[in-house]
Amino acid sequence: MNKDEYSALDGLGLAQLIQQGEVTAADALATAQSLLDEKNPTLNAMVLSMKTQAAESIEAGLPNGPFTGVPFALKDLGMQYQGVVTSNGSRLFSDCVATHNSTLVQRYKAAGLVICGKSNTPEFGLATTTEPVLFGATHNPWKHGYSSGGSSGGASALVAAGIIPMAHASDGGGSIRIPASCCGLVGLKPTRGRIPLGPAQLEGWGGLSTTHAITKSVRDSATLLDISAGPEAGSPYHVPTQTGSFLGCVSTPLTQQKIGLCLTTFNGADLDPEVAEVTKTSARQLENLGHAVELTKIELNPDNVREAHGIVAISHMGATLNAKQAEIGRAITQEDIELGSWQNYQYAKEISGTDYAASVAMIHQHGRVIDQLLEKFDYLLTPTMACLPLAHGRIDMMAEDPSTYSSLLFQTLGFTALFNDTGHPAISVPMGMSKNGLPVGCQLVAGTGEEGKLLQIAGQIEAAGLFTALDF
């Protein structure tokens, strides 16, 4: 199969060619592997090859699904594929071989996806760039030496480089939307509980983290949601049932909607003027599509937003390391993990149960504020990140002084993490380019369970030709 033709296709486009017999699943896998061999030494996006498992799945006969024969990658964080290591981007977990398949992996395989590798991620998903000590930095396909985002930075680089048309990703503070923004792609964070995380762990970071994918097209994201969504045994959350398919929402005509434009970060971080201008331009483009856009502000204390998210996320990271400590039968030391992870682990030990309970209560009140605002607006529009994609080394998990790391981290999370706290669905769409040639995304947010609405407006924007083109 011609590599250029392959790289131009989205997942559904490739699946259609396979279904029609114009190419085979083996051809598609071989092309993906050829592109990986050519590009990955520079990108460092795929960190674990599963080409043997991929070939065996094709030889065994693939199920008939919407993505039969399409190459796909799992993020090397949280997701379990039986017999394969899940390292969580950490030296401490680098020999942890999965004893089972995650529920989501089972659903991916049932849809005919050919899982061919694991993508790079920062240690424990704690950074919004992908530069782990274990595997090294992933480069942005648009500009070498710059971040592809995090924590799903390997996934975004693989898709943007045309190696695979879409990739699994997860999001505990912006980790789907941020890399999608950095690489000019579509990144949907679903409603809390929409997609299963089990069976070993039925929620991520106390409900902050969810999982889905980074894709080239809106229709691929919608179809992946159709094959992924739904509860599993023990699911702790109830999500409103979708009427009809998510794919059907993408092409459903959209009448005038009321959109609230937010240009003030929720955690107090500064907003880069270039990013602000792209978002304002996007607002005008939405008005040209017939929507009513009104400047608004979410009235929350930024210190509370920042602190509540941090306490919940870091507490759960600490619990993970405590469990690992018990498993290996010795104390975890600073030599086992990156310095930033170690500092967070020490902080986790200082968080009390009452601190955690107070943070959860605060997060729930923040959700109430968003729900009340969404009674006035159909959508919220924000920048995805408050800054442009960063050069490597700017967010350094090994830095002795964490102040610069924290400042930049809060800037990357300034518009995204709040919706992990509240559980609302949010999508990043590629809407502009910076002066130095890097993509800039904008985020749209809708009510709980309203991924269909997000896919509808994202589909309208895509059909209008407003997405940043993948052209490098």
Buried (B, 14 or more C-beta within 10 A) or exposed (E): BEBEEBBBBBBBBBBEBBBEEEBBBBBBBBBBBBBBEEBBEEBBBBBBBBBEBBBEBBEEEBEEBBBBBBBBBBBBBBBBBEEBBBBBBBBBBEEBEBEEBBBBBBBBBEBBBBBBBBBBBBBBBBBBBBBBBBBEBBBBBBBEEBBBBBBBBBBBBBBBBBBBBBBBBBBBBBBBBBBBBBBBBBBBBBBBBBBBBBBEEBBBBBBBBBBBBBBBBBBBBBBBBBBBBBBBEEBEBEBEEBEEEBBBBBBEEBEEBEBBBBBBBBBBBEBBEBBEBBBBBBBEBBEEBEBEBEEBEBEBBBEBBBBBBBBBBBBBBBEBBBEBBEEEEEEBEEEBBBBBBBBBBEBBEEBEEEBBEBBBEBBEEBBEBBEEBBEEBBBBBBBBBBBBBBBBEBBBBEBEEBEEBBEBBBBBBBBBBBBBBBBBBBBBBBBBBBEEEBBBBBBBBBBBBBBBBBBBBBBBBBEEEBBBEBEE
